[in-house]
C-alpha cells in the first residue's frame, strides 16, 4: 500500500510539473506564437477573482475525477489529459499551478483545463452520477464538470505575446471534445479490447484491485456510457460540424431536459437535433441588459436585488452542461427538484460578473489612429447606434440597457440572416414524462400534459432545482421567465407531404407570426464594448472579422479557416488563412452548389452596407477598437 501511494504521489508531482511547464510555454500545435509572453488586459478583477472564475464548481458533473486521470485517448494509449490532446479542442491550460485553491474542501488540480471545475458534493440524493466503482467508496467522490469560464475565456496572440480576456468567447470545439471523450469511454468498456479497460482499471483502482471492484468499475462505466449515448442520440446534428468557437447550447440544454424527463425511454423521446450552433457570447455588460441570449429570449429580472432571471438562466445552463437533476412528481413550492446545482457558487459568479469591465484595446496592438476613429464615431452614431447603444464609459457598470431586437426573417425570405437558432427555440418540444402533471410554473394551476415546448420544460426544471436549493425564494419573482412559450402547433402537426423534417420546420418558422409585444423570431443588438476581442462575428460566427461584417453579404468570404489564436489588428478578428498556426477547420457558409448551409449562413446584418465606402469601413473599424 505504501509503495502504491508513493507511485501515486510521484505521478501527481510529474503531472503538476508538466502542467506548470505547459502553462509557461506555448505549444506549436496550438496556434499560439511560440515562446509567447503575456500582456495584461485589466478588467477590474483581482488575481483571486480570476482564479475563482476559472475553477469554481457550479455543480456540473461530466466524469469522475479519477476516471479522467486514468482515461486514454480513443484509438491510442496516450492519456486523454495530455496537454497536446486538450489543445486540439482549443481548451486552455490552467495557469493556477502553485496558487491557492479557492475551495479548501475540494482542492482544484491544475492538471485539468481552465474552466473544468472539480465537484466534491455528496451524491446521496442524485441520480445518473451516483456511481459506485469500488467497495467502501464514499458518497462525495470528486467529479469534473465545466463552469462559465470554459466557454467564456479567450486567448489571443500577437507578435509573440499572449492576451487572455475573461468573459470573452472561447475558441473551443465542444462538439469534437465531447465526441472524443464519449468514444474514449466507450472503447474503454469495449470487451473487444480488454487491455484498454485493464490499464484504466489499474490506474483507477490500483494494481491489486479485487475482481469485485473491477466488476463494479465496469458496471459503473457502462452506466455512464449508456447515459452519454442516449444524450448524444438526442443531440445528433447530422453532418453539421460546429468547428471552433461555436455551440448549440440551447439545443443541448433542451435535449438534456428531454432526457431527464424520460431517462428510461429515450427511444420514444422526441429528438431535437442540436443543429443551430452559435458563437459563445461575451459576458461583460450582460448584467446590464434587459434581455439576454442571442434571440433575447431570457429576461434579466431583478426583484428586490434578487437577480431572479440570471439565476434561472444560469441554472438552466448548468443543467445543460452536465448537472444531475431528479424530477419529482408534484414537488410543491418548498421542495422542488433535487440536483447537483451549486447555488451559492452560481450567486457568487453572477455577482462577480457585475464587476467585469469590457477589455480595452491592448497596448501591444498597433496604436489606434484617433483622427480616423473620430470620423468613425460620427458614422457609428448615424449608422449603428440605433441598435447598438454606446455606454457613457467603460468603468460605469451600473447603466441599464434595453436591447434592440431585429426580425430574423424579411417577410417569408429566410436570407435576411440564418434563422435556425431562433426557429429551434420556438419549435423544439419534448414528451414530458416525469414532468407530466406538475405545475408548469409552480404557482399556477396550469399543468404539464403529455408534451410541452422545450423552453417551458427547461424553465420548469431550472426553477425546480432552485426551489430545492433555496426554499425561501419568492416564487413570484420568477413570473415572466416562461413568457417565451410559442402558442404554435407542434411540428409533428405541421409536417407536409413531400417535405423533409427540416423543410417542414423551416416552413413552420416562416409562417410563424410574432406577437408585436413579445417578439420571438428576433436577434438582439447590444452595446459593443470590447467587440474587438469577440471574433468571429454574427450570432452564428459566420463572419470572420469586422471588415467582413461591414461589407455587403454577397462580398463576404463564403469560407475561411478557424482555429488559430493569431490576431489580425487591421481587420479586427483572427487570421483566416490556412498558413496561420492552428487554422485546421474550414468554416463554410455555402454548399457545393452555392446554397446557404443551414446554421452557417452569413447573410445577416446588412443595413445598407453597400453605401459604405472603403474609407467609411476603415473609420468605423478604427472607432470600434476604442469601444
C-alpha positions as CSV (number, residue, x, y, z in Angstrom):
1,X,0.0,0.0,0.0
2,X,2.8,2.5,0.9
3,X,4.6,1.6,-2.3
4,X,1.4,2.3,-4.3
5,X,0.8,5.6,-2.5
6,X,4.3,6.6,-3.3
7,X,3.8,5.9,-7.0
8,X,0.6,7.9,-7.0
9,X,2.3,10.9,-5.3
10,X,5.2,10.7,-7.8
11,X,2.7,10.5,-10.7
12,X,0.8,13.6,-9.4
13,X,4.1,15.5,-9.0
14,X,5.1,14.7,-12.5
15,X,1.7,15.8,-13.8
16,X,1.8,19.0,-11.9
17,X,5.3,19.8,-13.2
18,X,4.2,19.1,-16.8
19,X,1.2,21.4,-16.5
20,X,3.3,24.1,-15.0
21,X,5.7,23.9,-17.9
22,X,2.9,23.8,-20.4
23,X,1.4,26.9,-18.8
24,X,4.6,28.8,-19.2
25,X,5.3,27.9,-22.8
26,X,3.3,27.9,-26.0
27,X,2.8,24.7,-27.9
28,X,3.5,24.8,-31.7
29,X,0.3,22.9,-32.4
30,X,-1.8,25.4,-30.5
31,X,-2.0,28.3,-32.8
32,X,-0.1,30.4,-30.3
33,X,3.1,32.2,-31.1
34,X,6.0,30.1,-29.7
35,X,7.8,31.4,-26.6
36,X,5.0,34.0,-26.3
37,X,5.0,36.3,-23.3
38,X,1.9,37.7,-21.6
39,X,0.2,41.1,-21.9
40,X,-2.2,42.2,-19.2
41,X,-5.7,43.3,-20.1
42,X,-7.2,44.8,-16.9
43,X,-10.9,44.1,-16.5
44,X,-11.4,45.0,-12.8
45,X,-10.8,41.6,-11.3
46,X,-8.1,40.6,-8.8
47,X,-6.0,37.5,-9.3
48,X,-8.1,35.7,-6.6
49,X,-11.3,36.6,-8.5
50,X,-9.9,35.3,-11.8
51,X,-8.8,32.0,-10.1
52,X,-12.3,31.6,-8.6
53,X,-13.8,32.3,-12.1
54,X,-11.7,29.6,-13.7
55,X,-12.1,27.0,-11.0
56,X,-15.3,27.2,-9.0
57,X,-17.8,24.4,-9.4
58,X,-21.4,25.1,-10.5
59,X,-22.4,21.5,-9.8
60,X,-21.5,20.3,-13.3
61,X,-20.6,16.5,-13.2
62,X,-19.2,15.2,-16.5
63,X,-16.9,12.4,-15.4
64,X,-15.4,11.2,-12.1
65,X,-12.0,12.9,-11.4
66,X,-10.2,9.5,-11.0
67,X,-11.6,8.3,-14.4
68,X,-10.5,11.4,-16.2
69,X,-7.0,11.0,-14.8
70,X,-6.9,7.3,-16.0
71,X,-8.6,7.7,-19.4
72,X,-6.7,7.1,-22.6
73,X,-7.5,8.9,-25.9
74,X,-9.6,6.9,-28.4
75,X,-7.6,4.7,-30.7
76,X,-4.5,5.4,-28.6
77,X,-2.7,4.5,-25.4
78,X,-1.8,8.2,-24.8
79,X,-3.6,9.9,-22.0
80,X,-6.7,11.9,-22.6
81,X,-5.5,14.8,-20.4
82,X,-2.3,15.0,-22.4
83,X,-2.0,18.8,-23.0
84,X,-1.5,18.4,-26.7
85,X,-4.8,16.4,-26.9
86,X,-6.7,19.0,-24.9
87,X,-5.2,21.8,-27.1
88,X,-6.7,20.1,-30.2
89,X,-10.1,21.2,-28.9
90,X,-8.7,24.6,-28.0
91,X,-9.4,24.4,-24.3
92,X,-6.9,26.5,-22.4
93,X,-4.3,25.2,-20.0
94,X,-4.9,26.4,-16.5
95,X,-2.2,28.8,-15.1
96,X,-3.1,28.1,-11.5
97,X,-0.3,25.7,-10.6
98,X,1.1,26.8,-7.2
99,X,-1.7,29.1,-6.5
100,X,-4.1,28.6,-3.6
101,X,-7.3,26.8,-4.4
102,X,-10.4,28.9,-3.5
103,X,-12.2,25.8,-2.2
104,X,-10.3,24.1,0.6
105,X,-12.8,21.3,0.8
106,X,-12.5,20.4,-2.9
107,X,-8.9,21.4,-4.0
108,X,-8.5,22.3,-7.6
109,X,-6.0,20.4,-9.7
110,X,-4.4,22.5,-12.4
111,X,-3.8,19.3,-14.5
112,X,-7.2,19.8,-15.9
113,X,-8.0,22.6,-18.3
114,X,-9.3,26.1,-17.4
115,X,-13.0,26.0,-16.7
116,X,-13.1,22.3,-15.9
117,X,-14.1,22.5,-12.3
118,X,-13.9,19.8,-9.6
119,X,-17.1,19.0,-7.8
120,X,-16.9,17.1,-4.4
121,X,-20.5,17.2,-3.2
122,X,-22.4,14.2,-1.8
123,X,-24.2,12.2,-4.5
124,X,-26.5,10.5,-1.9
125,X,-29.7,12.1,-3.4
126,X,-28.5,12.3,-7.0
127,X,-29.3,10.1,-10.0
128,X,-27.2,9.3,-13.0
129,X,-23.9,10.4,-11.4
130,X,-24.5,8.3,-8.3
131,X,-22.0,5.7,-9.4
132,X,-20.1,3.2,-7.3
133,X,-16.9,1.6,-8.6
134,X,-15.2,0.3,-5.6
135,X,-16.0,-1.2,-2.2
136,X,-16.2,1.3,0.6
137,X,-16.5,4.3,-1.8
138,X,-17.7,7.5,-0.1
139,X,-20.6,9.5,-1.5
140,X,-18.5,12.6,-2.2
141,X,-16.1,11.2,-4.8
142,X,-14.8,14.1,-6.9
143,X,-16.2,14.7,-10.3
144,X,-15.1,17.0,-13.1
145,X,-17.5,19.3,-15.0
146,X,-17.5,22.7,-16.6
147,X,-18.2,26.2,-15.4
148,X,-18.8,29.5,-17.1
149,X,-15.1,30.2,-17.9
150,X,-14.7,27.1,-20.1
151,X,-16.9,28.7,-22.6
152,X,-16.2,32.4,-21.8
153,X,-12.5,32.9,-21.7
154,X,-10.4,33.8,-24.7
155,X,-6.7,33.8,-25.5
156,X,-5.3,35.8,-28.4
157,X,-1.7,36.1,-29.6
158,X,0.1,38.9,-31.4
159,X,3.8,39.4,-32.0
160,X,4.8,36.5,-29.7
161,X,2.6,37.9,-26.9
162,X,-0.5,36.3,-25.4
163,X,-3.6,38.1,-24.3
164,X,-6.2,36.4,-22.1
165,X,-9.6,38.0,-21.9
166,X,-12.1,37.0,-19.2
167,X,-15.7,36.8,-20.3
168,X,-14.8,36.6,-24.0
169,X,-15.9,33.7,-26.2
170,X,-13.8,30.6,-26.2
171,X,-12.3,29.1,-29.3
172,X,-13.2,25.6,-28.1
173,X,-14.7,22.9,-30.3
174,X,-17.1,21.4,-27.7
175,X,-18.7,19.1,-30.3
176,X,-15.4,17.3,-31.1
177,X,-14.3,17.3,-27.5
178,X,-17.5,15.5,-26.3
179,X,-17.4,13.1,-29.2
180,X,-13.8,12.2,-28.4
181,X,-14.5,11.8,-24.7
182,X,-17.5,9.6,-25.3
183,X,-15.6,7.5,-27.8
184,X,-12.7,7.1,-25.3
185,X,-15.1,5.9,-22.6
186,X,-16.9,3.5,-24.9
187,X,-13.7,2.0,-26.2
188,X,-12.5,1.6,-22.6
189,X,-15.6,-0.5,-21.8
190,X,-15.4,-2.5,-25.1
191,X,-14.8,-6.2,-24.5
192,X,-13.1,-6.5,-27.9
193,X,-10.0,-4.7,-26.4
194,X,-9.9,-5.8,-22.7
195,X,-6.3,-4.4,-22.4
196,X,-7.6,-0.8,-22.6
197,X,-10.0,-1.4,-19.7
198,X,-7.4,-3.3,-17.7
199,X,-5.0,-0.3,-17.9
200,X,-7.9,2.0,-17.0
201,X,-8.8,-0.2,-14.0
202,X,-5.2,-0.4,-12.8
203,X,-5.0,3.4,-12.7
204,X,-8.4,3.9,-11.1
205,X,-8.3,1.1,-8.5
206,X,-4.6,0.2,-8.2
207,X,-2.8,-2.9,-9.4
208,X,-4.1,-5.2,-6.6
209,X,-7.8,-4.5,-7.1
210,X,-10.2,-7.3,-6.4
211,X,-12.3,-8.9,-9.0
212,X,-15.4,-7.4,-7.2
213,X,-14.1,-3.8,-7.6
214,X,-13.1,-4.4,-11.1
215,X,-16.6,-5.6,-11.9
216,X,-18.1,-2.7,-10.1
217,X,-15.9,-0.3,-12.2
218,X,-17.0,-1.9,-15.5
219,X,-20.7,-1.7,-14.4
220,X,-20.4,2.0,-13.5
221,X,-18.5,2.8,-16.7
222,X,-21.3,1.0,-18.7
223,X,-23.9,3.1,-16.9
224,X,-22.2,6.4,-17.7
225,X,-21.8,5.3,-21.3
226,X,-25.5,4.4,-21.6
227,X,-26.4,7.9,-20.4
228,X,-23.9,9.7,-22.7
229,X,-25.0,7.6,-25.7
230,X,-28.7,8.5,-25.1
231,X,-27.9,12.2,-24.8
232,X,-25.7,12.1,-27.9
233,X,-28.5,10.4,-29.9
234,X,-30.9,13.3,-29.0
235,X,-28.4,16.0,-29.8
236,X,-27.2,14.4,-33.1
237,X,-26.9,17.3,-35.6
238,X,-26.3,15.1,-38.6
239,X,-23.4,16.2,-40.8
240,X,-23.2,19.7,-39.4
241,X,-19.8,20.5,-37.8
242,X,-19.7,23.3,-35.3
243,X,-16.0,23.8,-35.6
244,X,-14.1,26.1,-33.3
245,X,-15.9,28.8,-31.2
246,X,-19.5,27.6,-31.7
247,X,-22.0,25.5,-29.8
248,X,-25.7,24.9,-30.0
249,X,-26.1,25.5,-26.2
250,X,-29.9,25.9,-26.3
251,X,-30.3,22.6,-28.2
252,X,-28.1,20.8,-25.8
253,X,-30.0,22.2,-22.8
254,X,-33.4,21.3,-24.3
255,X,-32.3,17.7,-25.0
256,X,-30.7,17.2,-21.6
257,X,-34.1,18.2,-20.1
258,X,-35.8,15.8,-22.5
259,X,-33.6,13.0,-21.3
260,X,-34.2,13.6,-17.6
261,X,-37.9,13.7,-18.4
262,X,-37.7,10.2,-19.9
263,X,-34.4,8.6,-18.8
264,X,-35.7,5.0,-19.2
265,X,-37.4,5.5,-22.6
266,X,-35.1,7.7,-24.7
267,X,-36.1,5.7,-27.8
268,X,-39.6,7.2,-27.7
269,X,-38.5,10.7,-26.7
270,X,-38.7,13.4,-29.3
271,X,-35.2,14.4,-30.5
272,X,-34.4,18.0,-31.4
273,X,-31.2,17.9,-33.4
274,X,-28.7,20.4,-32.0
275,X,-28.1,21.9,-35.4
276,X,-28.1,25.6,-34.8
277,X,-24.7,26.4,-33.4
278,X,-24.0,30.0,-32.3
279,X,-20.9,31.9,-31.2
280,X,-20.3,32.0,-27.5
281,X,-21.5,35.4,-26.4
282,X,-19.2,37.8,-24.5
283,X,-20.3,38.3,-20.9
284,X,-19.3,41.9,-19.9
285,X,-22.4,44.2,-19.8
286,X,-24.7,41.1,-19.6
287,X,-26.0,42.1,-16.1
288,X,-26.9,45.5,-17.5
289,X,-29.0,44.2,-20.4
290,X,-32.8,43.8,-20.0
291,X,-32.7,40.6,-22.1
292,X,-30.1,38.1,-22.9
293,X,-29.5,35.1,-25.3
294,X,-29.0,35.8,-29.0
295,X,-32.7,35.8,-29.6
296,X,-33.5,37.9,-26.5
297,X,-35.5,35.1,-25.0
298,X,-34.3,35.4,-21.4
299,X,-35.3,38.4,-19.4
300,X,-32.9,39.8,-16.8
301,X,-35.5,40.1,-14.0
302,X,-34.3,41.8,-10.8
303,X,-36.7,41.8,-7.8
304,X,-35.5,43.4,-4.5
305,X,-31.9,42.9,-5.5
306,X,-32.6,39.2,-6.3
307,X,-31.2,38.5,-9.8
308,X,-34.0,36.1,-10.5
309,X,-33.7,36.0,-14.3
310,X,-29.9,35.3,-14.1
311,X,-30.3,32.5,-11.5
312,X,-32.9,30.7,-13.6
313,X,-30.9,31.2,-16.8
314,X,-27.6,30.0,-15.2
315,X,-29.3,27.0,-13.6
316,X,-30.6,26.0,-17.0
317,X,-27.1,26.4,-18.4
318,X,-25.7,24.1,-15.7
319,X,-28.4,21.5,-16.3
320,X,-27.4,21.6,-20.0
321,X,-23.7,21.1,-19.2
322,X,-23.7,18.0,-17.0
323,X,-25.7,18.8,-13.8
324,X,-27.5,15.9,-12.3
325,X,-31.2,16.6,-11.6
326,X,-34.0,14.4,-10.3
327,X,-37.6,15.2,-11.2
328,X,-40.2,14.7,-8.6
329,X,-44.0,14.4,-9.1
330,X,-45.9,17.4,-7.7
331,X,-42.9,18.6,-5.6
332,X,-44.6,21.7,-4.2
333,X,-43.1,25.2,-3.6
334,X,-40.6,24.3,-0.9
335,X,-39.3,21.0,-2.3
336,X,-38.5,21.4,-6.0
337,X,-36.2,19.1,-7.8
338,X,-33.1,17.6,-6.3
339,X,-30.0,18.5,-8.3
340,X,-26.2,18.9,-8.1
341,X,-26.6,22.7,-8.8
342,X,-24.3,24.7,-6.6
343,X,-26.4,27.7,-5.9
344,X,-24.0,29.6,-3.7
345,X,-21.3,29.5,-6.3
346,X,-23.8,30.5,-9.0
347,X,-24.7,33.5,-7.0
348,X,-21.0,34.4,-6.4
349,X,-20.1,34.0,-10.0
350,X,-23.1,36.1,-11.2
351,X,-22.3,38.8,-8.6
352,X,-18.6,38.8,-9.7
353,X,-19.8,39.2,-13.3
354,X,-21.3,42.5,-12.4
355,X,-17.8,43.9,-11.8
356,X,-16.3,42.6,-15.1
357,X,-15.1,45.5,-17.2
358,X,-15.0,45.3,-21.0
359,X,-11.4,44.9,-22.2
360,X,-9.6,47.9,-23.7
361,X,-7.6,47.6,-26.9
362,X,-4.2,46.3,-25.7
363,X,-1.1,48.4,-25.8
364,X,0.7,45.6,-27.6
365,X,-1.6,46.1,-30.7
366,X,-0.9,48.8,-33.2
367,X,-2.0,52.2,-31.8
368,X,-5.4,53.4,-32.6
369,X,-5.5,56.2,-35.2
370,X,-7.5,58.7,-33.2
371,X,-8.3,61.1,-36.1
372,X,-9.7,58.2,-38.1
373,X,-11.6,56.9,-35.0
374,X,-13.2,60.3,-34.6
375,X,-14.6,60.1,-38.1
376,X,-15.8,56.6,-37.4
377,X,-17.6,57.8,-34.2
378,X,-19.7,60.1,-36.4
379,X,-20.5,57.3,-38.8
380,X,-21.3,54.9,-35.9
381,X,-23.8,57.4,-34.5
382,X,-25.7,57.7,-37.7
383,X,-25.3,54.1,-39.0
384,X,-25.1,51.8,-35.9
385,X,-26.1,53.5,-32.6
386,X,-29.9,53.0,-33.1
387,X,-29.3,49.2,-32.5
388,X,-26.0,49.3,-30.5
389,X,-26.1,51.6,-27.5
390,X,-22.8,53.4,-26.7
391,X,-22.3,53.3,-23.0
392,X,-21.2,56.5,-21.3
393,X,-17.9,55.0,-20.0
394,X,-16.1,51.7,-19.8
395,X,-16.0,51.8,-16.0
396,X,-19.7,52.5,-15.4
397,X,-21.2,49.1,-14.8
398,X,-24.5,50.3,-13.4
399,X,-26.1,51.7,-16.5
400,X,-29.0,49.6,-17.8
401,X,-29.5,48.9,-21.5
402,X,-32.6,47.9,-23.4
403,X,-31.5,45.7,-26.2
404,X,-32.8,46.5,-29.7
405,X,-34.3,43.4,-31.5
406,X,-34.4,42.9,-35.2
407,X,-36.7,40.4,-37.0
408,X,-34.9,37.3,-38.2
409,X,-37.0,37.0,-41.4
410,X,-37.6,39.6,-44.0
411,X,-41.2,38.6,-44.9
412,X,-41.1,35.0,-45.9
413,X,-37.4,35.2,-47.1
414,X,-35.0,33.5,-44.6
415,X,-31.9,35.0,-46.3
416,X,-32.1,38.1,-44.0
417,X,-30.0,36.1,-41.6
418,X,-29.6,32.5,-40.5
419,X,-32.8,31.9,-38.5
420,X,-32.2,28.4,-37.2
421,X,-31.3,29.3,-33.6
422,X,-34.5,31.4,-33.2
423,X,-36.5,28.8,-35.1
424,X,-35.4,25.9,-33.0
425,X,-36.1,27.8,-29.8
426,X,-39.7,28.1,-30.8
427,X,-40.3,24.7,-32.3
428,X,-38.4,22.3,-30.1
429,X,-40.6,20.2,-27.9
430,X,-40.5,17.0,-25.8
431,X,-42.6,14.3,-24.2
432,X,-42.9,15.4,-20.6
433,X,-42.5,12.0,-19.0
434,X,-41.7,12.6,-15.3
435,X,-42.9,16.3,-15.6
436,X,-46.4,15.3,-16.6
437,X,-49.0,16.6,-14.1
438,X,-46.6,19.0,-12.4
439,X,-47.5,22.7,-12.4
440,X,-45.7,24.5,-15.2
441,X,-44.6,27.4,-13.0
442,X,-45.1,26.0,-9.5
443,X,-47.5,28.9,-8.7
444,X,-50.5,28.3,-11.0
445,X,-53.0,25.7,-11.9
446,X,-51.6,25.0,-15.4
447,X,-50.1,21.5,-15.5
448,X,-48.0,19.7,-18.0
449,X,-49.8,17.4,-20.3
450,X,-48.0,14.6,-22.3
451,X,-45.9,17.1,-24.4
452,X,-44.5,20.6,-23.9
453,X,-42.4,23.1,-25.7
454,X,-38.8,22.7,-24.6
455,X,-38.5,26.3,-23.4
456,X,-41.2,25.9,-20.7
457,X,-40.0,22.5,-19.8
458,X,-36.4,23.8,-19.3
459,X,-37.6,26.8,-17.3
460,X,-39.6,24.5,-15.0
461,X,-36.5,22.2,-14.4
462,X,-34.4,25.2,-13.6
463,X,-36.9,26.8,-11.2
464,X,-37.4,23.4,-9.5
465,X,-33.7,23.0,-9.0
466,X,-33.6,26.5,-7.4
467,X,-36.5,25.8,-5.2
468,X,-34.9,22.7,-3.8
469,X,-31.7,24.6,-3.0
470,X,-33.3,27.7,-1.5
471,X,-36.8,27.1,-0.3
472,X,-37.4,30.7,0.8
473,X,-37.1,32.1,-2.8
474,X,-40.0,34.3,-3.6
475,X,-41.6,32.3,-6.4
476,X,-43.5,35.3,-7.8
477,X,-40.1,36.8,-8.6
478,X,-39.8,34.3,-11.4
479,X,-43.1,35.2,-13.2
480,X,-42.4,36.2,-16.7
481,X,-39.4,33.8,-17.0
482,X,-41.6,31.4,-19.0
483,X,-43.1,34.0,-21.4
484,X,-41.4,32.6,-24.4
485,X,-43.8,29.7,-25.0
486,X,-44.8,29.7,-28.6
487,X,-48.5,29.0,-28.9
488,X,-47.6,27.3,-32.2
489,X,-48.8,23.9,-33.2
490,X,-46.2,21.3,-32.5
491,X,-44.1,20.5,-35.6
492,X,-45.4,17.0,-35.9
493,X,-48.7,18.6,-36.8
494,X,-47.2,20.8,-39.4
495,X,-45.3,18.2,-41.4
496,X,-46.4,18.3,-45.1
497,X,-46.2,15.6,-47.7
498,X,-43.1,15.8,-49.8
499,X,-41.1,17.9,-47.2
500,X,-38.3,16.6,-45.1
501,X,-38.5,17.3,-41.3
502,X,-36.0,20.2,-41.8
503,X,-38.0,21.7,-44.6
504,X,-41.2,21.4,-42.5
505,X,-39.6,23.1,-39.6
506,X,-38.4,25.9,-41.9
507,X,-41.9,26.4,-43.3
508,X,-43.3,26.5,-39.8
509,X,-40.9,29.2,-38.7
510,X,-41.6,31.3,-41.9
511,X,-45.3,31.0,-41.1
512,X,-44.9,32.0,-37.5
513,X,-46.3,35.4,-36.6
514,X,-44.5,37.2,-33.7
515,X,-46.5,38.8,-31.0
516,X,-45.6,42.5,-31.5
517,X,-45.5,43.0,-27.8
518,X,-43.2,39.9,-27.2
519,X,-41.5,39.1,-30.5
520,X,-39.6,35.8,-30.6
521,X,-38.2,35.4,-34.1
522,X,-35.6,38.1,-33.5
523,X,-32.0,38.6,-32.7
524,X,-30.7,41.3,-30.4
525,X,-28.4,44.2,-30.8
526,X,-26.3,45.1,-27.7
527,X,-23.6,47.5,-26.7
528,X,-20.3,46.7,-28.5
529,X,-17.7,47.5,-25.9
530,X,-14.8,45.1,-26.2
531,X,-16.1,43.9,-29.6
532,X,-12.5,43.6,-30.8
533,X,-12.0,40.5,-28.6
534,X,-15.0,38.5,-29.8
535,X,-14.5,37.3,-33.4
536,X,-15.8,35.6,-35.4
537,X,-19.0,37.7,-35.7
538,X,-22.7,37.5,-36.2
539,X,-24.7,35.2,-33.9
540,X,-23.5,32.1,-35.7
541,X,-19.9,33.0,-36.1
542,X,-20.2,33.1,-39.9
543,X,-18.3,36.4,-40.5
544,X,-14.6,36.4,-39.8
545,X,-13.8,40.0,-38.8
546,X,-15.2,43.5,-38.5
547,X,-14.3,44.4,-42.1
548,X,-16.2,41.5,-43.5
549,X,-19.2,42.4,-41.2
550,X,-19.4,45.8,-42.8
551,X,-19.3,44.5,-46.4
552,X,-22.5,43.6,-48.3
553,X,-23.2,39.9,-47.7
554,X,-22.5,39.0,-51.3
555,X,-19.0,40.3,-50.9
556,X,-18.2,38.4,-47.7
557,X,-15.9,35.3,-47.7
558,X,-18.0,32.2,-48.3
559,X,-15.4,30.2,-46.4
560,X,-12.5,30.9,-44.1
561,X,-10.2,29.0,-41.7
562,X,-10.6,29.0,-38.0
563,X,-8.6,27.5,-35.1
564,X,-5.8,30.0,-34.8
565,X,-5.4,32.4,-31.9
566,X,-3.3,34.8,-34.0
567,X,-5.0,38.2,-34.0
568,X,-5.5,40.4,-37.1
569,X,-5.5,44.0,-35.8
570,X,-6.1,45.6,-39.2
571,X,-9.4,43.8,-40.0
572,X,-10.1,43.1,-36.3
573,X,-10.6,39.4,-36.0
574,X,-8.5,36.2,-36.1
575,X,-6.3,35.3,-39.1
576,X,-8.3,33.4,-41.7
577,X,-5.5,32.0,-43.9
578,X,-4.6,28.3,-43.9
579,X,-1.0,29.2,-43.0
580,X,-1.9,30.7,-39.6
581,X,-0.8,28.3,-36.8
582,X,-3.8,26.2,-35.6
583,X,-6.1,27.0,-38.6
584,X,-7.3,23.4,-39.2
585,X,-11.0,23.8,-39.7
586,X,-12.5,25.3,-42.9
587,X,-15.8,27.1,-42.0
588,X,-18.1,27.1,-45.0
589,X,-21.2,29.2,-45.4
590,X,-22.4,27.6,-48.6
591,X,-22.6,24.1,-50.0
592,X,-21.0,22.9,-53.3
593,X,-24.0,24.3,-55.2
594,X,-23.7,27.7,-53.6
595,X,-26.8,27.4,-51.4
596,X,-26.5,28.5,-47.8
597,X,-25.7,25.8,-45.3
598,X,-28.4,25.6,-42.6
599,X,-26.9,27.1,-39.5
600,X,-23.9,28.7,-41.3
601,X,-25.4,31.4,-43.5
602,X,-23.5,34.7,-43.4
603,X,-26.2,36.9,-44.9
604,X,-27.3,38.9,-41.9
605,X,-26.6,42.4,-40.6
606,X,-26.9,44.3,-43.8
607,X,-28.3,47.7,-43.1
608,X,-27.3,49.4,-46.3
609,X,-23.7,48.2,-46.2
610,X,-23.2,48.9,-49.9
611,X,-23.4,52.6,-49.1
612,X,-20.2,52.4,-47.0
613,X,-17.0,53.3,-48.9
614,X,-13.8,51.5,-48.0
615,X,-12.8,54.7,-46.2
616,X,-16.0,54.6,-44.2
617,X,-15.4,50.9,-43.3
618,X,-11.8,51.7,-42.1
619,X,-13.1,54.6,-40.0
620,X,-15.8,52.5,-38.4
621,X,-13.3,49.7,-37.6
622,X,-10.9,52.2,-36.0
623,X,-13.7,53.6,-33.9
624,X,-14.9,50.2,-32.7
625,X,-11.4,49.5,-31.5
626,X,-12.0,52.2,-28.9
627,X,-15.2,50.8,-27.5
